[in-house]
Amino acid sequence: MTIWTPTLSDADLPLYKALALALEEDIASGTLSPGEKLPTHRDLADRLGMNVSTVTRAYREAERKGFVSGTVG
């Protein structure tokens, strides 16, 4: 698992969309590599000081757009 900690820069977006956008941008820039494991929802939420459901929603949004895929376990 990576220790990815995104920079959330777009204050005009809802927090989950800003996080999904940061994920998308870091994939596009090569900061995150294909197949790299992302932090768990809880770990990332703790690091960013946000609710776990916000991270879950952001990951779901990124998955919906085809940037990530997830498995449990």
Secondary structure, DSSP 8 states (H G I E B T S, - for coil): ----------TTS-HHHHHHHHHHHHHHHTSS-TT-----HHHHHHHHT--HHHHHHHHHHHHHTTS------
